[in-house]
Amino acid sequence: MTDTVLPRRNLPTPRAEGMAKMVRATVELLHDLPPDQVTVRAVGDRAGHHHRFVSEWFGGKAGLYRAALQSVLEDLARDLAPFAPGTAGIPDDVRVAVQLINWLSTNAPELVEHPPDAVFRQWIAASYAELGLDPDLADLLARRAMAATFGVVLFGGLLGIDEEAFAEMRRLELEMALLLAQRRHA
């Protein structure tokens, strides 16, 4: 018999796998329901784990939502093209992220990083800077775009702003940015 030690493979632990399943299940449910309507029991059922693990692994629903928000933001950071200025509506992952930020800000503000929209805003500001705007103005325009997005996701129905109207607002924002860039270079 040899004393050879086999290298340990970097396999996720059952707990890590379970947590990942819970986060995925939460994000899937949030694509269909607002955060207040998603139950930990539904998350557990979809993930194939008992709902008591939400409390044990995440410290409760707020901790689970924080992990789900982080997952959505990481996915968006890899591919923010769907949120480019020429897109028609608000992508589902952006909608889910805004709803989670709103829910966490209300129910567990200590779990929300500030600023919570940094991933979106930095990307949008960079796209405005590519038009030739200085970084401060690009950031200001990105903040306007984020305010509009949050407003439409949270209050679009109340304000009478549908996907088509939002697309027109985005085109107007882009036109304003282009005009500002031209004016600054003239």
C-alpha positions in Angstrom: 0.0 0.0 0.0 1.4 3.4 -0.9 1.1 6.7 1.0 0.2 8.5 -2.2 -2.3 11.3 -1.6 -4.7 11.9 -4.4 -5.1 15.5 -5.3 -8.4 17.0 -4.1 -10.6 18.0 -6.8 -12.3 21.4 -6.5 -15.8 20.1 -6.3 -18.5 22.1 -4.7 -19.8 20.9 -1.4 -23.3 19.6 -1.1 -24.1 22.8 0.8 -22.6 25.1 -1.9 -24.5 23.1 -4.5 -27.7 23.5 -2.5 -27.2 27.2 -2.0 -26.6 27.7 -5.8 -29.8 25.8 -6.5 -31.7 27.9 -4.1 -30.3 31.1 -5.7 -31.1 29.9 -9.2 -34.6 28.9 -8.1 -35.2 32.3 -6.6 -34.1 34.1 -9.7 -36.3 31.9 -11.9 -39.3 32.6 -9.6 -38.6 36.3 -9.6 -38.9 36.3 -13.4 -42.5 35.5 -13.0 -43.5 37.0 -9.6 -42.6 40.2 -7.7 -40.4 39.6 -4.6 -43.3 39.9 -2.1 -45.1 37.0 -3.8 -42.2 34.6 -3.8 -42.2 32.3 -0.7 -39.3 30.4 0.8 -41.4 27.3 0.5 -41.7 27.8 -3.3 -38.0 28.4 -3.6 -37.3 25.2 -1.6 -39.7 23.2 -3.8 -38.2 24.5 -7.0 -34.6 23.9 -5.8 -35.4 20.5 -4.4 -34.4 21.4 -0.8 -36.4 21.9 2.3 -37.3 25.5 2.8 -35.8 25.6 6.2 -32.4 25.7 4.5 -33.2 29.3 3.4 -32.8 30.3 7.1 -29.9 28.1 7.8 -27.9 28.9 4.7 -28.8 32.5 4.0 -30.1 33.8 7.3 -33.6 34.2 5.9 -35.4 35.5 2.9 -33.5 38.8 2.8 -30.2 37.0 2.8 -31.4 34.8 0.0 -32.6 37.9 -2.0 -29.2 39.5 -1.5 -27.5 36.4 -2.9 -30.0 36.3 -5.8 -29.3 40.0 -6.5 -25.6 39.4 -6.6 -26.1 36.5 -9.0 -28.2 38.7 -11.4 -25.8 41.6 -11.2 -22.9 39.2 -12.0 -24.7 37.9 -15.0 -25.5 41.4 -16.2 -21.9 42.5 -15.7 -20.8 39.8 -18.1 -23.3 40.9 -20.7 -24.9 44.3 -20.5 -25.5 44.5 -24.2 -29.3 43.9 -23.7 -29.3 47.2 -21.8 -27.7 49.1 -24.6 -29.3 52.5 -25.5 -31.0 51.1 -28.7 -32.9 48.2 -27.1 -36.6 48.3 -27.1 -37.6 47.4 -23.5 -36.2 46.6 -20.1 -34.5 43.2 -20.0 -36.0 40.7 -17.5 -32.8 40.5 -15.5 -32.7 44.3 -15.2 -36.3 44.2 -14.0 -35.5 41.5 -11.5 -32.5 43.4 -10.2 -34.5 46.6 -9.8 -37.3 44.8 -7.9 -34.8 43.1 -5.6 -32.9 46.4 -4.9 -36.3 48.0 -4.1 -37.4 45.1 -1.9 -34.0 44.9 0.0 -33.9 48.7 0.4 -37.3 48.5 2.1 -37.0 45.3 4.1 -33.2 44.9 4.8 -31.4 48.1 3.9 -28.3 46.9 5.7 -27.9 44.3 2.9 -27.9 46.7 0.0 -24.5 47.9 -1.3 -24.4 51.6 -2.1 -24.9 52.6 -4.8 -26.9 49.5 -5.7 -27.1 50.5 -9.4 -23.4 50.8 -9.8 -23.1 47.9 -12.3 -25.6 49.4 -14.7 -24.6 53.0 -14.2 -20.9 52.4 -14.8 -21.6 50.5 -18.1 -24.0 53.2 -19.3 -21.6 56.0 -18.3 -18.8 54.2 -20.3 -21.0 54.0 -23.4 -21.8 57.8 -23.1 -18.1 58.5 -22.6 -17.4 56.6 -25.8 -19.5 59.3 -27.5 -17.0 61.9 -26.4 -18.6 63.2 -23.2 -16.5 63.9 -20.2 -16.8 61.3 -17.4 -18.8 63.6 -15.1 -21.5 64.4 -17.7 -21.5 60.7 -18.8 -22.1 59.7 -15.2 -24.9 62.3 -14.8 -26.6 61.0 -18.0 -26.2 57.4 -16.7 -27.9 58.4 -13.5 -30.8 59.8 -15.5 -31.1 56.6 -17.4 -31.0 54.6 -14.2 -33.7 56.8 -12.5 -35.9 56.3 -15.6 -35.4 52.6 -15.5 -36.1 52.3 -11.8 -39.2 54.5 -12.2 -40.6 52.5 -15.1 -39.9 49.1 -13.4 -41.5 50.2 -10.1 -44.2 52.6 -11.3 -44.5 52.2 -15.0 -48.1 51.1 -14.9 -49.1 53.9 -12.5 -47.3 56.4 -14.7 -48.7 55.0 -17.9 -45.3 54.2 -19.3 -45.3 50.9 -21.3 -42.3 49.2 -23.1 -42.9 51.3 -26.2 -42.9 54.6 -24.3 -39.8 53.5 -22.4 -38.0 52.7 -25.7 -38.8 56.2 -26.9 -37.5 57.7 -23.7 -34.2 55.8 -24.2 -33.9 57.0 -27.8 -34.5 60.6 -26.6 -31.8 60.1 -23.9 -29.3 58.9 -26.6 -30.2 61.8 -28.9 -29.5 64.2 -26.0 -26.2 62.6 -25.3 -25.2 62.8 -29.0 -26.2 66.4 -29.2 -24.2 67.2 -26.0 -21.2 65.4 -27.4 -21.4 67.3 -30.7 -21.8 70.6 -28.9 -18.8 70.0 -26.6 -16.7 69.2 -29.6 -17.8 72.2 -31.7 
